[in-house]
Amino acid sequence: YAFVGLGHRAQMYVDALLGDWQDTGTIVGLCDVNTTRMAYYAERIGRPVPCFVPREYGKMLELADAVVVCTVDATHAEYVVAALDAGLDVIVEKPLTVDAESCAAIAEAAERNPGRLVVTFNYRYSPRNSAVRKLIGEGAIGDVTSVHFEWALDTIHGADYFRRWHRERAHSGGLLVHKSTHHFDLVNWWLGSAAELVFAQTDLRFYGQARPRGPRPARGQGAPGLGSDPYILDISQDERLKRLYLDAEHEDGYIRDQDVFAPGVTIDDTMSVLVRYANRAILTYSLTAHAPFEGYRVAFNGTEGRIELEVCERSWTPPHAAVDPSAASKEHAAGSWERLILHRHWQEPEEVPIERGAGGHGGGDRLLLDDVFRGPGDDPLARPAGYRDGIRSVLVGVAANRSAATGRPVHLTADGTRLAGA
């Protein structure tokens, strides 16, 4: 395995290959724009590993059978396409990419090459989400007619997207692509269908310069309000983030702890989307990035009943600046809980038990890593995701952004893999 993009996201895969999945392969190369970050991971690996800058990416591919892509979202396509054309398998962090043109380029590369392309949608593997898929697949509520999906990011997790490169739409596609790709993929997977029409409204109401706030420090490090302002992040207090970003600034100038209310934010923090699916189901979706708690609610109405899933991942946000904790620690935060209810017509509500495992996302991360590194087995829930799944989830977000900008609905092709007319 070779890695391109050695930021925060790469660690789950690196640690897997150093730990419980070390029998499945060896790390043979690292590629990043920043040598300090590569040195951090080389030290973590504990032995000399060849390191490459982006212009040497092709040389690194000659050493590998597969590449793990964890770079800035807008650069995914160039690395994915090059790896596929070199005959490698590809594992790519979500979102697959950020626009329709890049989706098309990846699809063409995947279709002309034999390599396996996996998009790591770990939310599919979370036991609660798998339980919903199972209920729908068993016909517990008949044919699904509508879905209401509300996702709340709190002022720890949500705010962090406005400190880093995600705050610029050109890099991330905005939260409707970067973050909501998880959620749109879940709905696509739950329904077993594809979006055919999208209408959206979005706005920046909280972060950036949405509201007058007076003079503020441009970044957290060295800020005079450090310790008293809950939106100011002291990046030096986390050893890993300090080494990956603060100690690496001198090379590429990337500032990881920008003020969330600083100028330059080009993404939205308040979003509402209406989607019609090929199977006639209708989705209403909302994402708020400045909520006082973290979690989500999703309800499915069907011809024979209703399913409700409610998840509280963090019941309140402590008044201190912090990067979003790991999924594992967040799920075990005080006040976290989850509940899955099945309502059948003419019957009393039934609470459906959710089986949890060890590790992040209720044990889902371990199941994902098994599929990624050992290969997918015969999964009746069809959780492994390929490039078409990645494209379908990205294009719902792309269509939503386009709709919000134009005020018009956006149509997709029948299989959800292209914008109509594109």
C-alpha positions as CSV (number, residue, x, y, z in Angstrom):
1,Y,0.0,0.0,0.0
2,A,1.1,3.5,-0.8
3,F,-0.5,6.6,0.8
4,V,-1.1,10.0,-0.8
5,G,-2.2,12.7,1.6
6,L,-0.8,12.4,5.2
7,G,-3.1,14.5,7.2
8,H,-5.5,13.5,10.0
9,R,-7.6,11.1,7.9
10,A,-4.7,8.9,6.9
11,Q,-4.1,7.6,10.4
12,M,-7.0,5.2,10.6
13,Y,-5.6,3.3,7.6
14,V,-2.0,3.5,8.6
15,D,-2.7,2.3,12.1
16,A,-4.8,-0.6,10.7
17,L,-1.9,-1.8,8.6
18,L,0.4,-1.5,11.6
19,G,-2.1,-3.3,13.9
20,D,-4.9,-5.9,13.4
21,W,-4.6,-5.8,9.6
22,Q,-0.8,-6.0,9.3
23,D,-1.1,-9.4,7.8
24,T,-2.9,-8.0,4.7
25,G,-0.1,-5.7,3.4
26,T,2.8,-3.4,3.9
27,I,3.2,0.3,3.6
28,V,5.7,1.0,0.8
29,G,5.4,4.7,0.1
30,L,4.2,8.1,1.4
31,C,3.4,11.1,-0.7
32,D,2.4,14.6,0.5
33,V,3.1,18.2,-0.2
34,N,4.6,18.5,3.2
35,T,7.7,16.6,4.3
36,T,7.1,17.3,8.0
37,R,3.8,15.4,7.9
38,M,5.4,12.5,6.0
39,A,8.1,12.4,8.7
40,Y,5.5,12.1,11.4
41,Y,3.9,9.1,9.7
42,A,7.3,7.5,8.9
43,E,8.1,7.7,12.6
44,R,4.7,6.2,13.4
45,I,5.4,3.3,11.0
46,G,8.7,2.8,12.8
47,R,11.0,1.9,9.9
48,P,12.3,3.8,6.8
49,V,9.6,4.3,4.2
50,P,10.2,6.0,0.8
51,C,8.7,9.5,0.7
52,F,7.6,11.4,-2.4
53,V,6.4,14.8,-3.2
54,P,3.3,15.1,-5.6
55,R,5.4,15.5,-8.8
56,E,7.0,12.1,-7.9
57,Y,3.6,10.3,-7.4
58,G,4.1,8.2,-10.5
59,K,7.3,6.8,-9.1
60,M,5.6,5.8,-5.9
61,L,2.9,4.0,-7.8
62,E,5.6,1.7,-9.3
63,L,6.2,0.4,-5.8
64,A,2.6,-0.4,-4.9
65,D,-0.3,-2.7,-5.6
66,A,-2.8,-0.2,-4.1
67,V,-3.0,3.4,-3.1
68,V,-4.9,5.1,-0.2
69,V,-6.1,8.6,-1.2
70,C,-6.6,11.0,1.7
71,T,-5.7,14.3,0.1
72,V,-7.8,17.5,-0.1
73,D,-11.1,16.6,-1.7
74,A,-10.6,18.7,-4.9
75,T,-7.4,16.8,-5.7
76,H,-8.9,13.2,-5.3
77,A,-9.6,12.8,-8.9
78,E,-6.1,13.3,-10.3
79,Y,-4.6,10.8,-7.8
80,V,-7.4,8.3,-8.3
81,V,-7.3,8.4,-12.1
82,A,-3.5,8.1,-12.2
83,A,-3.5,5.1,-9.8
84,L,-6.2,3.3,-11.8
85,D,-4.3,4.0,-15.0
86,A,-1.2,2.5,-13.4
87,G,-3.1,-0.7,-12.8
88,L,-3.5,-0.3,-9.0
89,D,-6.4,-0.7,-6.7
90,V,-7.6,2.5,-5.0
91,I,-9.0,3.2,-1.6
92,V,-10.4,6.8,-1.4
93,E,-11.7,8.8,1.5
94,K,-15.1,10.3,1.1
95,P,-16.2,12.3,-0.8
96,L,-15.0,10.6,-4.0
97,T,-14.5,14.0,-5.5
98,V,-16.2,17.5,-5.6
99,D,-17.7,18.1,-9.1
100,A,-19.4,16.5,-12.0
101,E,-16.4,16.8,-14.3
102,S,-14.2,14.9,-11.9
103,C,-16.9,12.3,-11.3
104,A,-16.9,11.6,-15.1
105,A,-13.1,11.4,-15.2
106,I,-13.0,8.8,-12.4
107,A,-15.9,6.8,-14.0
108,E,-14.0,6.6,-17.3
109,A,-10.8,5.5,-15.6
110,A,-12.6,2.9,-13.5
111,E,-14.3,1.5,-16.6
112,R,-11.1,1.2,-18.7
113,N,-9.0,-0.4,-15.9
114,P,-9.3,-3.6,-13.9
115,G,-8.4,-2.0,-10.5
116,R,-10.8,-2.1,-7.6
117,L,-12.0,1.3,-6.4
118,V,-13.4,1.5,-2.8
119,V,-15.0,4.5,-1.3
120,T,-14.8,4.3,2.5
121,F,-18.4,5.1,3.6
122,N,-18.0,3.9,7.2
123,Y,-21.5,5.1,8.2
124,R,-22.9,2.2,6.2
125,Y,-21.2,-0.1,8.7
126,S,-22.5,1.5,11.9
127,P,-24.8,-1.1,13.5
128,R,-27.8,1.4,13.8
129,N,-27.6,2.3,10.1
130,S,-27.2,-1.4,9.1
131,A,-30.3,-2.2,11.2
132,V,-32.3,0.3,9.2
133,R,-31.2,-1.2,5.9
134,K,-32.2,-4.6,7.2
135,L,-35.6,-3.5,8.2
136,I,-36.3,-1.8,4.9
137,G,-34.9,-4.7,3.0
138,E,-37.2,-7.1,4.9
139,G,-40.2,-5.0,3.9
140,A,-41.0,-4.0,7.5
141,I,-42.8,-0.9,6.3
142,G,-43.6,-1.9,2.8
143,D,-42.5,0.5,0.0
144,V,-40.8,3.6,1.3
145,T,-42.7,6.7,0.2
146,S,-40.7,9.5,2.0
147,V,-37.7,10.1,4.2
148,H,-37.1,13.0,6.5
149,F,-33.4,13.3,7.5
150,E,-32.0,16.0,9.9
151,W,-28.3,16.2,10.8
152,A,-27.0,18.5,13.5
153,L,-23.3,19.3,13.7
154,D,-22.4,21.1,17.0
155,T,-20.1,24.0,17.7
156,I,-17.1,21.7,18.2
157,H,-17.5,19.5,15.1
158,G,-19.3,21.9,12.9
159,A,-17.1,24.9,13.7
160,D,-14.0,23.0,12.8
161,Y,-14.9,22.9,9.1
162,F,-14.7,26.7,9.2
163,R,-11.1,26.7,10.5
164,R,-9.5,24.6,7.9
165,W,-9.3,24.1,4.1
166,H,-12.9,22.9,4.0
167,R,-14.1,26.6,4.5
168,E,-13.3,27.2,0.8
169,R,-15.8,25.7,-1.6
170,A,-13.2,25.2,-4.3
171,H,-11.3,22.7,-2.0
172,S,-14.2,20.8,-0.5
173,G,-17.3,21.4,-2.6
174,G,-19.0,22.8,0.5
175,L,-20.6,20.8,3.3
176,L,-23.3,19.4,0.9
177,V,-20.5,17.6,-0.8
178,H,-17.8,17.0,1.9
179,K,-20.0,16.1,4.8
180,S,-23.4,15.3,3.3
181,T,-21.9,12.8,0.9
182,H,-22.1,10.4,3.9
183,H,-25.8,11.2,4.4
184,F,-26.8,11.1,0.7
185,D,-25.0,7.8,0.4
186,L,-26.9,6.4,3.3
187,V,-30.2,7.3,1.8
188,N,-29.2,6.0,-1.6
189,W,-28.2,2.7,0.1
190,W,-31.2,2.5,2.4
191,L,-33.6,3.0,-0.5
192,G,-31.6,1.0,-3.1
193,S,-32.4,3.8,-5.6
194,A,-30.8,6.9,-7.1
195,A,-31.7,10.6,-7.1
196,E,-33.4,12.0,-10.2
197,L,-34.3,15.6,-9.1
198,V,-32.8,17.9,-6.5
199,F,-33.9,21.3,-5.2
200,A,-32.1,23.2,-2.4
201,Q,-31.7,26.4,-0.5
202,T,-28.6,27.2,1.5
203,D,-27.1,30.1,3.4
204,L,-24.2,31.3,5.6
205,R,-25.9,32.5,8.7
206,F,-23.5,31.8,11.6
207,Y,-19.8,31.5,10.6
208,G,-17.5,33.6,8.5
209,Q,-18.7,37.2,8.5
210,A,-22.4,36.3,8.5
211,R,-22.9,38.5,11.6
212,P,-20.9,41.5,12.9
213,R,-18.6,40.4,15.7
214,G,-15.9,43.1,15.9
215,P,-12.2,42.6,15.8
216,R,-11.0,39.0,16.2
217,P,-7.6,37.3,16.0
218,A,-7.0,35.7,12.6
219,R,-6.0,32.4,14.1
220,G,-6.0,30.6,17.4
221,Q,-2.2,30.1,18.0
222,G,-1.0,33.0,20.1
223,A,-4.4,34.7,20.2
224,P,-5.1,37.0,23.2
225,G,-8.4,35.4,23.9
226,L,-7.0,31.9,24.1
227,G,-8.7,29.9,26.8
228,S,-11.6,32.3,27.2
229,D,-13.2,32.2,23.7
230,P,-14.8,28.8,23.0
231,Y,-14.2,29.3,19.2
232,I,-10.5,29.8,19.4
233,L,-8.5,26.5,19.0
234,D,-5.1,26.2,20.6
235,I,-3.5,23.7,18.2
236,S,-0.4,23.4,20.3
237,Q,-2.3,21.5,23.1
238,D,-2.9,18.4,20.9
239,E,0.5,16.7,20.3
240,R,-0.6,15.0,17.1
241,L,-2.2,18.1,15.5
242,K,0.8,20.2,16.6
243,R,3.2,17.9,14.7
244,L,1.0,17.4,11.7
245,Y,0.1,21.1,11.2
246,L,1.6,23.7,13.5
247,D,5.1,22.2,13.1
248,A,4.6,21.9,9.3
249,E,3.4,25.4,8.6
250,H,6.8,26.6,7.5
251,E,6.7,24.3,4.5
252,D,3.4,25.0,2.9
253,G,1.8,27.9,4.9
254,Y,-1.3,25.9,5.7
255,I,-3.0,27.4,8.8
256,R,-5.1,24.7,10.6
257,D,-6.6,27.0,13.3
258,Q,-8.1,29.9,11.4
259,D,-10.8,31.9,13.2
260,V,-14.2,30.5,12.3
261,F,-15.5,34.1,11.9
262,A,-12.7,35.3,9.7
263,P,-13.2,36.5,6.1
264,G,-12.8,34.0,3.3
265,V,-15.5,31.5,4.1
266,T,-17.2,30.4,0.9
267,I,-19.3,27.5,2.2
268,D,-22.7,27.5,3.8
269,D,-23.6,26.5,7.4
270,T,-27.4,26.1,7.0
271,M,-28.8,23.8,4.3
272,S,-32.1,22.3,3.2
273,V,-32.5,19.9,0.3
274,L,-35.5,18.2,-1.4
275,V,-34.8,15.1,-3.5
276,R,-37.0,12.9,-5.6
277,Y,-35.8,9.3,-6.2
278,A,-36.2,7.0,-9.2
279,N,-38.4,4.7,-7.1
280,R,-40.7,7.8,-6.3
281,A,-39.5,8.2,-2.7
282,I,-39.1,11.8,-1.6
283,L,-36.3,13.0,0.7
284,T,-36.3,16.1,2.8
285,Y,-32.9,16.8,4.3
286,S,-31.4,19.5,6.4
287,L,-27.9,20.1,7.8
288,T,-27.0,22.6,10.5
289,A,-23.4,23.2,11.3
290,H,-23.9,25.4,14.5
291,A,-26.2,23.3,16.7
292,P,-25.8,23.0,20.5
293,F,-25.7,19.2,20.3
294,E,-24.5,16.6,17.8
295,G,-26.6,13.9,16.3
296,Y,-29.2,13.0,13.7
297,R,-32.9,12.0,13.2
298,V,-34.2,10.1,10.3
299,A,-37.7,8.9,9.6
300,F,-39.0,6.6,6.9
301,N,-42.7,6.6,5.9
302,G,-43.8,3.5,4.0
303,T,-47.0,1.9,2.7
304,E,-47.1,-0.4,5.8
305,G,-45.7,1.8,8.6
306,R,-42.8,4.0,9.7
307,I,-39.2,3.6,10.9
308,E,-37.6,6.3,13.2
309,L,-33.9,6.4,14.1
310,E,-32.8,9.0,16.6
311,V,-29.1,9.4,17.5
312,C,-27.5,11.7,20.0
313,E,-23.7,11.6,19.7
314,R,-23.0,14.5,22.1
315,S,-25.8,16.0,24.2
316,W,-24.1,19.3,24.7
317,T,-20.9,21.1,23.7
318,P,-18.5,22.0,26.5
319,P,-17.3,25.7,26.3
320,H,-13.8,25.1,25.1
321,A,-12.3,25.1,21.7
322,A,-11.7,21.6,20.4
323,V,-11.3,19.6,17.2
324,D,-14.1,17.0,16.8
325,P,-13.1,14.0,19.0
326,S,-12.7,10.6,17.4
327,A,-15.9,8.8,16.6
328,A,-15.3,6.3,19.4
329,S,-14.9,9.0,22.1
330,K,-17.8,11.0,20.7
331,E,-20.1,8.0,20.9
332,H,-19.3,7.4,24.5
333,A,-19.6,11.0,25.5
334,A,-21.9,11.8,28.4
335,G,-25.5,11.9,27.4
336,S,-25.0,10.0,24.1
337,W,-27.8,7.5,23.1
338,E,-29.6,6.0,20.1
339,R,-33.0,4.6,19.5
340,L,-34.6,2.7,16.6
341,I,-38.4,2.5,16.6
342,L,-40.6,0.5,14.2
343,H,-44.2,1.6,13.8
344,R,-46.4,-0.9,11.9
345,H,-49.9,0.1,10.9
346,W,-52.5,-1.1,13.5
347,Q,-49.7,-2.2,16.0
348,E,-48.0,-0.7,19.0
349,P,-44.5,0.8,18.4
350,E,-41.6,-1.6,18.7
351,E,-38.1,-0.7,19.8
352,V,-35.6,-2.5,17.7
353,P,-32.4,-3.6,19.5
354,I,-29.1,-2.3,18.0
355,E,-26.1,-4.6,18.4
356,R,-22.9,-2.7,19.0
357,G,-19.3,-3.7,18.6
358,A,-16.0,-2.3,19.8
359,G,-14.4,0.7,18.2
360,G,-15.5,3.7,16.3
361,H,-19.1,4.0,14.9
362,G,-20.3,1.2,17.2
363,G,-17.8,-1.3,15.7
364,G,-18.6,-0.3,12.2
365,D,-15.0,1.0,11.5
366,R,-13.6,-2.5,12.1
367,L,-16.1,-4.0,9.7
368,L,-15.2,-1.4,7.1
369,L,-11.5,-2.1,7.5
370,D,-12.1,-5.8,7.0
371,D,-13.8,-5.1,3.7
372,V,-11.1,-2.7,2.7
373,F,-8.0,-4.8,3.5
374,R,-9.3,-8.4,3.4
375,G,-11.8,-7.9,0.6
376,P,-15.6,-7.9,0.8
377,G,-17.4,-11.1,1.7
378,D,-20.9,-12.1,0.9
379,D,-22.7,-9.2,2.6
380,P,-26.5,-9.4,2.4
381,L,-26.6,-5.6,3.3
382,A,-24.3,-4.7,0.3
383,R,-22.2,-2.3,2.5
384,P,-19.0,-2.2,0.4
385,A,-19.2,1.0,-1.8
386,G,-17.7,1.4,-5.3
387,Y,-17.1,4.3,-7.5
388,R,-20.7,4.5,-8.7
389,D,-21.9,4.8,-5.1
390,G,-19.3,7.6,-4.6
391,I,-20.5,9.4,-7.7
392,R,-24.2,9.1,-6.8
393,S,-23.6,10.6,-3.4
394,V,-21.4,13.5,-4.6
395,L,-23.8,14.4,-7.4
396,V,-26.7,14.9,-5.0
397,G,-24.5,17.5,-3.2
398,V,-23.3,19.0,-6.5
399,A,-26.9,19.3,-7.8
400,A,-28.0,20.8,-4.5
401,N,-25.2,23.5,-4.7
402,R,-26.2,24.3,-8.3
403,S,-29.9,24.5,-7.4
404,A,-29.2,26.8,-4.4
405,A,-27.1,29.1,-6.7
406,T,-29.7,29.2,-9.5
407,G,-32.9,28.8,-7.6
408,R,-33.9,26.1,-10.0
409,P,-34.3,22.3,-9.6
410,V,-31.5,20.1,-11.1
411,H,-32.2,16.8,-12.9
412,L,-29.9,13.8,-12.8
413,T,-29.8,10.8,-15.2
414,A,-31.9,7.8,-14.3
415,D,-29.1,6.0,-12.6
416,G,-27.9,9.1,-10.7
417,T,-24.4,9.0,-12.1
418,R,-24.6,12.2,-14.2
419,L,-26.3,15.5,-14.1
420,A,-28.9,15.6,-16.9
421,G,-27.5,17.3,-20.0
422,A,-23.9,17.0,-18.7
